[in-house]
Amino acid sequence: MTRRRSTILAAVTVLLASLTAVLLTTGTAEAHGALMKPGSRTFLCWQDGLSSTGQIIPQNPACSAAVATSGANSLYNWFAVLRSDGAGRTRGFIPDGKLCSGGNPGYAGFDQVGDWPLTHLTAGAAFDFSYNAWAAHPGWFYTYVTKDGWDPSQPLTWDSLEDQPFLTVDHPAVTGQVGTVDGQYKWTGALPSGKSGRHVIYSVWKRSDSAETFYGCSDVTFDGGHGEVTGVHDPGTPTTTPTTPTSPPPTGGSCMAMYEITNTWSGGYQATVTIMNHSTTAYSGWQAGWTLPTGQTVGSVWNGTLSQSGSVVTVRNADWNGRIPPDGETTFGLVVNTTGTNPAQPSPTCQGT
């Protein structure tokens, strides 16, 4: 009798632990976005690294150094430089020297000093700003600029910036398809006057429906330009920033899937995929899909049900994690077998039911 009771108690303990793990994987979904015009460091470095193989391999030296510090995930998720506890806070919350990462350790490489891609602007001119809405939520947008005499060879601090934003935008409308680079908040405003040479435009997106706040650095030079970009692919040759990059991520819609490589070894890696519900109704089930890059095979999946046809992979929810409330999320994990090094990272899409 005692042995049977011990067995039952052990089984209950395992069950409770499993339920706890499932509950911990379901939480509040995050918005996502970054300044595209003038381009933030993460956005322009992502563009700089796009390749026909699906790998992100930056050519710009500053972008390469950032990836060496923060990993390729920082560019696959270029739109996620955020603090979920930010609540719009700036000075005194984000430490000096960590403004460009928002104090988020996953983007620490973008705090480094370097020759980042530059957007060429004219001081005092009207400019068409655009901020990506990978996941759209209402809020305020604040843009600051560095003071005259700022030294680009030093890390950015709060004392480097003018005390007040030169432009504040209150809940702009979103245009284009959310979940792609075409989903954007757009507004026209005057650039700061009297500026010349190298500067940083610092952006803060404060959501009005949660404490989540986004931070970003856009490197600019006030030299009479009209939004031309240098330092991407072909340094020194101005090219206007395209609205849609040459290899845009797939459409996400109200369901968004984020793929993150969490561990690597010779011949494989482990990844976590986060499924987010950005609709106004709960999902009772979901599925995610992607095409495997050449040389990759899925070894195993947990917290999801795998089906595969050739290189096309589909993962559906497990019995216990199909329901995702509005603005909620859940995760599943997988092990992938690879050939070679620096494996290409897939870009999954998802659908809620």
C-alpha positions in Angstrom: 0.0 0.0 0.0 2.8 2.4 0.9 4.7 1.6 -2.3 1.5 2.2 -4.4 0.9 5.5 -2.6 4.5 6.6 -3.3 4.1 5.7 -6.9 0.9 7.7 -7.2 2.5 10.7 -5.4 5.4 10.6 -7.8 3.1 10.5 -10.8 1.1 13.5 -9.5 4.4 15.4 -8.9 5.5 14.8 -12.6 2.0 15.8 -13.8 2.0 19.0 -11.8 5.5 19.9 -13.1 4.4 19.3 -16.7 1.3 21.5 -16.2 3.5 24.2 -14.7 5.8 24.1 -17.7 2.9 24.4 -20.1 1.4 27.3 -18.1 4.7 29.1 -18.1 5.0 29.0 -21.9 1.7 30.9 -22.3 2.0 34.6 -21.7 1.3 38.1 -23.1 2.4 38.6 -26.7 4.7 41.4 -27.6 4.4 44.1 -30.3 7.3 44.3 -32.7 8.7 47.1 -34.8 11.7 49.4 -35.5 12.4 52.6 -37.3 12.8 52.0 -41.0 13.2 55.6 -42.2 15.7 56.7 -41.1 16.7 53.1 -40.6 17.6 51.7 -37.2 20.9 49.8 -36.7 19.0 46.5 -36.5 16.9 47.1 -39.6 19.8 48.3 -41.9 22.1 45.6 -40.6 19.4 43.0 -41.4 19.1 44.5 -45.0 22.9 44.4 -45.2 23.0 40.7 -44.3 20.2 39.4 -46.6 21.4 36.6 -48.9 19.8 34.3 -51.4 20.4 31.3 -49.1 18.3 32.7 -46.3 21.3 33.2 -44.1 22.0 36.7 -42.7 25.7 37.5 -43.2 26.3 41.2 -42.7 29.1 42.8 -44.8 29.2 46.1 -43.0 32.0 45.8 -40.3 29.9 47.3 -37.5 27.0 45.0 -38.3 29.3 42.0 -38.4 30.7 43.0 -35.0 27.2 43.3 -33.6 26.3 39.8 -34.8 29.6 38.5 -33.4 28.5 39.8 -30.0 24.7 39.2 -30.1 24.3 36.4 -32.6 22.3 36.2 -35.8 19.0 36.0 -33.9 19.4 39.8 -33.3 18.9 40.3 -37.0 16.4 37.7 -37.7 14.4 39.5 -35.0 15.5 43.0 -35.9 12.1 44.3 -34.9 12.3 43.2 -31.2 14.6 45.7 -29.4 12.2 46.1 -26.5 11.7 46.1 -22.8 8.4 44.6 -21.6 8.8 46.6 -18.4 9.8 49.9 -20.0 6.5 51.8 -19.5 8.0 54.6 -21.6 10.9 55.2 -19.3 14.2 56.5 -20.6 16.9 58.3 -18.6 17.5 56.5 -15.3 16.0 53.3 -16.6 18.2 52.5 -19.6 21.8 52.7 -18.5 24.3 55.0 -20.3 26.1 53.1 -23.0 23.1 50.7 -23.5 20.7 53.1 -25.2 20.7 51.4 -28.6 19.9 48.0 -27.1 17.4 49.4 -24.7 19.3 47.6 -22.0 18.2 44.3 -23.6 21.2 41.9 -23.4 20.2 40.2 -26.6 21.1 43.3 -28.6 24.2 44.4 -26.7 26.2 44.3 -29.9 24.3 47.3 -31.3 25.6 49.5 -28.4 29.1 49.2 -29.8 31.0 52.1 -31.5 31.5 51.6 -35.2 30.9 52.7 -38.8 27.2 51.8 -38.9 25.1 52.3 -42.1 24.2 55.9 -42.5 21.1 57.8 -43.7 21.9 61.1 -45.3 19.5 64.0 -44.3 19.0 67.7 -44.6 18.7 69.6 -41.3 15.4 71.4 -40.8 13.8 69.7 -43.8 10.5 67.8 -43.9 11.0 64.1 -43.8 8.7 61.1 -44.3 9.3 58.8 -41.2 8.3 55.2 -41.2 8.3 52.7 -38.3 7.7 49.1 -38.9 4.5 47.5 -37.5 5.5 43.8 -37.4 2.9 43.5 -34.7 0.7 46.6 -34.5 -0.3 48.3 -31.2 -1.4 51.8 -30.3 1.1 54.2 -28.8 3.3 57.3 -28.9 6.5 57.7 -30.9 9.3 60.0 -29.6 12.5 60.9 -31.6 15.5 62.5 -30.1 18.8 63.7 -31.7 22.3 63.9 -30.3 23.7 67.3 -29.2 26.1 69.4 -31.3 29.6 68.2 -30.6 28.6 64.6 -30.0 31.6 62.3 -30.4 30.7 59.2 -32.5 33.8 57.4 -31.2 32.2 57.2 -27.7 29.3 55.1 -26.5 25.9 56.8 -26.6 24.7 58.2 -23.2 21.7 60.2 -22.1 23.9 63.3 -21.9 24.7 62.8 -25.6 21.1 63.5 -26.5 19.1 66.7 -26.5 16.9 66.9 -23.4 13.6 66.9 -25.3 12.4 65.0 -28.4 12.4 67.0 -31.6 9.3 65.2 -32.7 6.4 63.4 -30.9 3.7 61.5 -32.7 0.5 60.5 -31.0 -1.1 57.2 -32.1 -0.5 57.3 -35.8 -2.5 55.0 -38.1 -0.9 51.8 -39.4 -0.7 51.2 -43.2 0.1 48.1 -45.2 0.0 44.5 -44.1 1.0 44.0 -40.5 3.5 41.2 -40.0 5.6 42.2 -43.0 8.0 45.0 -43.8 5.1 46.8 -45.6 3.2 47.2 -42.3 4.2 50.6 -41.2 3.3 53.6 -39.1 4.0 56.7 -41.2 4.2 60.4 -40.5 5.9 63.5 -41.9 7.8 65.8 -39.6 10.5 68.4 -39.5 14.1 67.2 -38.9 16.0 69.1 -36.3 17.5 72.4 -37.6 21.0 73.6 -37.3 22.6 70.2 -37.4 25.6 69.1 -39.5 27.7 66.0 -39.7 27.3 62.7 -37.9 24.4 62.2 -35.4 22.1 59.6 -33.9 18.4 59.8 -34.0 17.1 57.9 -31.0 13.6 56.5 -31.2 11.2 55.4 -28.4 7.9 53.7 -29.1 5.7 53.6 -25.9 2.6 51.4 -26.2 -0.6 52.8 -24.7 -2.1 49.3 -24.1 0.8 47.8 -22.1 4.2 48.7 -20.4 6.1 47.4 -23.4 8.5 50.0 -24.9 10.8 49.9 -27.9 14.2 51.6 -28.3 16.5 52.1 -31.3 19.4 54.1 -32.8 19.4 55.4 -36.3 22.8 56.7 -37.5 22.5 59.7 -39.7 24.6 62.4 -41.3 23.2 65.9 -42.0 24.9 66.7 -45.3 22.1 67.8 -47.5 20.8 64.3 -48.3 17.3 63.2 -48.9 17.2 59.8 -47.2 19.9 58.0 -49.2 21.6 55.1 -47.3 25.3 54.2 -47.3 27.0 51.3 -45.7 24.6 48.6 -46.8 26.0 46.0 -49.2 28.1 48.5 -51.1 29.7 51.0 -48.6 30.1 54.5 -50.0 27.4 54.1 -52.8 24.2 55.9 -51.8 21.1 53.8 -52.3 17.6 54.8 -51.3 16.2 52.5 -48.6 13.6 50.2 -50.2 10.2 49.9 -48.7 10.4 46.1 -49.3 13.8 44.4 -49.0 14.9 42.0 -51.8 14.0 38.9 -49.7 11.0 40.0 -47.5 9.9 37.7 -44.6 6.7 35.8 -45.2 3.4 37.2 -44.3 2.5 36.8 -40.6 -1.0 38.4 -40.4 -2.7 38.2 -37.0 -0.7 35.1 -36.2 3.0 35.7 -35.8 5.7 33.0 -35.5 9.2 33.8 -34.2 12.0 31.3 -34.7 15.0 31.5 -32.3 18.1 29.3 -32.3 18.9 28.7 -28.6 21.8 26.3 -28.8 24.1 25.0 -31.5 26.7 22.2 -31.9 28.5 20.6 -34.7 25.9 19.0 -36.9 22.8 20.5 -35.4 21.0 23.1 -33.2 18.0 23.5 -30.9 15.4 26.1 -31.5 12.3 27.6 -29.9 9.3 28.9 -32.0 7.0 31.3 -30.4 3.4 31.5 -31.7 1.7 34.8 -31.0 -2.0 35.7 -31.4 -2.3 39.3 -32.4 -6.1 39.0 -33.2 -9.0 40.1 -31.1 -10.3 36.5 -30.6 -8.8 33.4 -29.0 -7.3 30.6 -31.0 -8.6 27.1 -30.2 -5.7 25.7 -32.3 -2.8 26.8 -34.4 -0.3 25.5 -36.9 3.1 26.8 -38.1 4.9 26.0 -41.3 8.2 26.6 -43.1 10.5 25.3 -45.8 13.7 23.7 -44.5 16.9 25.3 -45.9 19.2 23.0 -47.8 21.0 20.5 -45.6 18.6 20.6 -42.7 16.3 17.9 -41.3 14.1 18.0 -38.2 15.1 15.5 -35.6 12.4 16.0 -33.0 9.7 18.4 -31.8 8.1 18.9 -28.4 5.0 20.8 -27.4 3.7 20.3 -30.9 2.9 17.7 -33.5 5.2 17.4 -36.5 4.3 16.5 -40.1 6.7 16.8 -43.0 6.5 16.5 -46.8 9.9 16.8 -48.4 11.4 20.0 -47.2 8.0 21.5 -46.1 7.5 21.3 -42.3 4.2 21.7 -40.5 3.9 21.8 -36.7 0.4 21.8 -35.1 -0.5 22.4 -31.5 -0.4 19.7 -28.9 -3.6 18.8 -27.0 -2.7 21.1 -24.1 -1.4 24.3 -25.8 -3.9 24.9 -28.6 -5.8 27.7 -27.0 -4.1 31.1 -27.2 -6.0 34.2 -25.9 -5.9 37.5 -27.8 -2.5 39.1 -27.4 -1.2 35.8 -25.9 1.5 33.4 -27.0 2.8 29.8 -26.6 6.0 28.0 -27.7 7.2 24.7 -29.0 10.8 23.4 -29.4 12.7 21.4 -31.9 16.1 19.8 -32.7 17.4 20.3 -36.2 20.2 18.3 -37.9 22.4 20.3 -40.2 25.4 20.1 -42.5 28.1 22.7 -42.4 28.4 25.7 -40.0 26.4 28.9 -39.6 23.1 27.2 -40.5 20.4 29.3 -42.3 17.5 30.1 -40.0 14.0 29.4 -41.4 11.2 32.0 -41.4 8.0 30.3 -40.3 4.5 31.5 -40.8 1.5 30.5 -38.7 -2.3 30.3 -38.7 -4.7 30.3 -35.8 -8.1 28.5 -35.9 
